[in-house]
Amino acid sequence: MLPYLSGEAGEFVNPSSASRAARRVRSALEHARQQVADLVAAEASEVIFTSGGSEANNSVLNHLVFADAKPMLAVGCSEHPAVMLAAERLEQQGVNLLRLAADRDGQFAEEALLQWLETIPQRVRSQSWLSLIYANNETGVLSPVVRFSELCHRYGVRVHSDAVQAAGKVAVNFAASGLTALSLSAHKLYGPKGIGALVLRNGVTLPPLLLGGGQEQQRRAGTENVAAIIGFGAAAALAAATLASEQQRLVTLRQRFEQGLLARCHGALIFAQRAERLPNTTLFALPGVHGATLVEMLDAAGFVLSSGSACGSALANANPRLLALGYRADEALGAVRLSMGQRTTQDDIERLLEVLVRLQRQLGSMANQIPLNGDVR
Amino acid sequence: MSKLPIYLDYSATTPCDPRVAEKMCHYLTLEDGLFGNAASRSHRYGWDSEKAVDAAREAVAALLNADAKEIVWTSGATESNNLAIKGVAQFYQKQGKHIITCKTEHKAVLDTCRHLERDGFTITYLDPEASGLIDLGKLEAAMRSDTILVSIMHVNNEIGVIQDIAAIGALCRSRKILFHVDAAQSAGKIPIDVRTMQVDLMSLSAHKIYGPKGMGALYVQRKPRVRLEAQMHGGGHERGMRSGTLATHQIVGMGEAFRIAREEMAKDSAHALQLRQRLLDGIKDMEEVYINGDLEQRVAGNLNISFNYVEGESLMLALSDIAVSSGSACTSASLEPSYVLRAIGRSDELAHSSIRFSFGRFTTAADVDHTIELLRSRVQKLRDLSPLWEMYKEGIDLSTIQWAAH
């Protein structure tokens, strides 16, 4: 990335300008576009760079309100706020919104989707969307994206998936998925913050969210964030190269953590335990222990985890996305997310387990507990 | 590798100042422990990021005499312009659906306004004077009882002219109309005071002032409070006005760029002005050379000149040792004559023969001298090949000629 910030060889130039240096920058951008496309088995021409996953999600959803007919929208009940809040805003403006219910393992009922598809009037089918997170950012549960795309496809309904947490951690095949659109973010796969992509099926056009300037083939205006795009490309290439081995390594670590947790911490809960999940993510709770408290104590012990996703972590209330899966408020309030990465070792996990066991023992005698079945909202 | 061309295209983008790039690096990788997510409220990685973001917010606000709470981070001035105009239009549409802007605004403003026209808004596109400046009387005459917003840029990206923002601000305030200013080309180059200028919304860009690309901000006045309909929904970042994970390194870069700009504005400006004068002095005896836009009410680093009887694209090719623009970067891939030059009344011929020189912090006198030398010889060479130039020299008035269609 560094040469593209202040490079002595002119790599800092505006790629839309006409100089020779600009041509070199444009070709570097196209290389990065190909690298990102390759990570998710898409065509380079299908990759539109955005300022991140949130912009990509909003680019897909926001246009629905401008549609002439009244299109319908379905989302998973535990979507990332970038999708859920955009969807709820559309609902306020008259878009018919369905929240697809899921069970404690994060599994959606196929019948509910089919029922919804049946209710969509023929004339608005091609303008209606299902938006389903590829891998949940909190529980790590993988959605049945391919299967549901196939069902929607039969009705001519388009499918978008927020793959911000999934890309680079599990194999994503856009070409074979039947998806119309996919959102990606660089900073969840060791790239820089402030850059992401909307992968949009060739032949499909959406009204751009940002207007003015004609960049990204008229699909997203604004001077290209060149350094970040180059960083995204490099991160995507690295992720693609190490995906299989990392996946295996992390699944082993996760299994070790979860088995250890259940065996050594009395009453520990693993959310969506039986579901197929991201290799690096475990959402868990210790009975009666507030997630925020546990996160603070873990921080003091040298472990950085989070209670819920970063975006909503200032909220004191129980996580509505977990309540939507049928968890009780006291369970939801206890949720702590372990998300592991390239540098997480088996030793880290062993030490984390030891600390958790010790903390549970200490907390057992303290008054810091969540009243079971009590009013905790 | 061949020698790099001389960079005289600072209005298109600037390199990051080395001090900016250095500071950004600390926020990218694991080593310094500064890569955290500023929205993570439960651990030090998050807090450190948040602290850095706050410091940058202060630095950006300070340059405008704004409060840090009035700064909303965006992915750049294009997004800021989109957010300001669509956000105001959607929020205040019950009060009126009329917006005033100017024909020489950046595409991000004009295309956004065109989009709003499809949603039932009425837009007045003011004609600027031949100087590129807006006549306040014409602006006032365009104001209606249902006007909700005036959007006028501070410094034009192509011709560099500076609008009288304080006067426009006073006019808008007296008529209770919100005032948005696209300051992408002015912030850090000329003094800005959003209080005395009475600006309600201001778009800012980092990469025009030695910060990173892909980073900008929107100033949104708090007292009296200006409301916006958010265009990106999600985690509720930026007080609900703009969601999305904050790009800490980008924000830190913008903060540092704005801090430096505030401290070094006088020096940078004097430097650019000296170079501009040097270039002007070096070509003042050339024939049929026209300066586009007012020379006095102009930002120091910009000089937009038409070399009559020379085609701009050919001149750019002939000047391949110098990186300049004809028209703005965003439209320079097209061969349409600049809409800005057309709006100030330049003929197609003069618009086509225009070159924008823009000087910056790292431009040297030697760069300018080399440019003068090259300009003089190449313009002459191109004119020697031009039948139009020959006719002009023979005293034929070209405007009287009937060209045959083919």
Chai-1 contact restraints between the chains, C-beta under 6 A:
chainA,res_idxA,chainB,res_idxB,connection_type,confidence,min_distance_angstrom,max_distance_angstrom,comment,restraint_id
A,L5,B,C16,contact,1.0,0.0,6.0,A-B,restraint_1
A,L5,B,A21,contact,1.0,0.0,6.0,A-B,restraint_2
A,S6,B,P15,contact,1.0,0.0,6.0,A-B,restraint_3
A,S6,B,C16,contact,1.0,0.0,6.0,A-B,restraint_4
A,S6,B,P18,contact,1.0,0.0,6.0,A-B,restraint_5
A,S6,B,A21,contact,1.0,0.0,6.0,A-B,restraint_6
A,G10,B,L4,contact,1.0,0.0,6.0,A-B,restraint_7
A,F12,B,P15,contact,1.0,0.0,6.0,A-B,restraint_8
A,N14,B,A12,contact,1.0,0.0,6.0,A-B,restraint_9
A,N14,B,T13,contact,1.0,0.0,6.0,A-B,restraint_10
A,N14,B,A329,contact,1.0,0.0,6.0,A-B,restraint_11
A,S16,B,A329,contact,1.0,0.0,6.0,A-B,restraint_12
A,S16,B,C330,contact,1.0,0.0,6.0,A-B,restraint_13
A,S17,B,D9,contact,1.0,0.0,6.0,A-B,restraint_14
A,S17,B,A12,contact,1.0,0.0,6.0,A-B,restraint_15
A,S17,B,S325,contact,1.0,0.0,6.0,A-B,restraint_16
A,S17,B,A329,contact,1.0,0.0,6.0,A-B,restraint_17
A,S17,B,S332,contact,1.0,0.0,6.0,A-B,restraint_18
A,A18,B,S332,contact,1.0,0.0,6.0,A-B,restraint_19
A,S19,B,A323,contact,1.0,0.0,6.0,A-B,restraint_20
A,S51,B,S75,contact,1.0,0.0,6.0,A-B,restraint_21
A,G52,B,G244,contact,1.0,0.0,6.0,A-B,restraint_22
A,G52,B,T245,contact,1.0,0.0,6.0,A-B,restraint_23
A,S54,B,M232,contact,1.0,0.0,6.0,A-B,restraint_24
A,S54,B,G234,contact,1.0,0.0,6.0,A-B,restraint_25
A,S54,B,S243,contact,1.0,0.0,6.0,A-B,restraint_26
A,S54,B,G244,contact,1.0,0.0,6.0,A-B,restraint_27
A,E55,B,M232,contact,1.0,0.0,6.0,A-B,restraint_28
A,N58,B,M232,contact,1.0,0.0,6.0,A-B,restraint_29
A,P81,B,G234,contact,1.0,0.0,6.0,A-B,restraint_30
A,P81,B,G235,contact,1.0,0.0,6.0,A-B,restraint_31
A,A82,B,G234,contact,1.0,0.0,6.0,A-B,restraint_32
A,L85,B,H233,contact,1.0,0.0,6.0,A-B,restraint_33
A,L85,B,G234,contact,1.0,0.0,6.0,A-B,restraint_34
A,A86,B,H233,contact,1.0,0.0,6.0,A-B,restraint_35
A,R89,B,H233,contact,1.0,0.0,6.0,A-B,restraint_36
A,K193,B,T245,contact,1.0,0.0,6.0,A-B,restraint_37
A,K193,B,A247,contact,1.0,0.0,6.0,A-B,restraint_38
A,G194,B,G214,contact,1.0,0.0,6.0,A-B,restraint_39
A,G194,B,A247,contact,1.0,0.0,6.0,A-B,restraint_40
A,G194,B,Q250,contact,1.0,0.0,6.0,A-B,restraint_41
A,L210,B,T78,contact,1.0,0.0,6.0,A-B,restraint_42
A,L210,B,E79,contact,1.0,0.0,6.0,A-B,restraint_43
A,L210,B,N82,contact,1.0,0.0,6.0,A-B,restraint_44
A,L211,B,N82,contact,1.0,0.0,6.0,A-B,restraint_45
A,L211,B,D111,contact,1.0,0.0,6.0,A-B,restraint_46
A,L211,B,T112,contact,1.0,0.0,6.0,A-B,restraint_47
A,L211,B,H115,contact,1.0,0.0,6.0,A-B,restraint_48
A,G212,B,T78,contact,1.0,0.0,6.0,A-B,restraint_49
A,G212,B,K107,contact,1.0,0.0,6.0,A-B,restraint_50
A,G212,B,A108,contact,1.0,0.0,6.0,A-B,restraint_51
A,G212,B,D111,contact,1.0,0.0,6.0,A-B,restraint_52
A,G213,B,T78,contact,1.0,0.0,6.0,A-B,restraint_53
A,G213,B,K107,contact,1.0,0.0,6.0,A-B,restraint_54
A,G213,B,C330,contact,1.0,0.0,6.0,A-B,restraint_55
A,A221,B,T78,contact,1.0,0.0,6.0,A-B,restraint_56
A,G222,B,G76,contact,1.0,0.0,6.0,A-B,restraint_57
A,G222,B,T78,contact,1.0,0.0,6.0,A-B,restraint_58
A,T223,B,K213,contact,1.0,0.0,6.0,A-B,restraint_59
A,N225,B,K213,contact,1.0,0.0,6.0,A-B,restraint_60
A,N225,B,G214,contact,1.0,0.0,6.0,A-B,restraint_61
A,V226,B,K213,contact,1.0,0.0,6.0,A-B,restraint_62
A,A228,B,G214,contact,1.0,0.0,6.0,A-B,restraint_63
A,V295,B,S42,contact,1.0,0.0,6.0,A-B,restraint_64
A,D299,B,H43,contact,1.0,0.0,6.0,A-B,restraint_65
A,V304,B,H43,contact,1.0,0.0,6.0,A-B,restraint_66
A,S306,B,S40,contact,1.0,0.0,6.0,A-B,restraint_67
A,S306,B,S42,contact,1.0,0.0,6.0,A-B,restraint_68
A,A310,B,N37,contact,1.0,0.0,6.0,A-B,restraint_69
A,A310,B,A39,contact,1.0,0.0,6.0,A-B,restraint_70
A,A310,B,S40,contact,1.0,0.0,6.0,A-B,restraint_71
A,C311,B,A39,contact,1.0,0.0,6.0,A-B,restraint_72
A,C311,B,G235,contact,1.0,0.0,6.0,A-B,restraint_73
A,S313,B,R41,contact,1.0,0.0,6.0,A-B,restraint_74
A,S313,B,S42,contact,1.0,0.0,6.0,A-B,restraint_75
A,A314,B,R41,contact,1.0,0.0,6.0,A-B,restraint_76
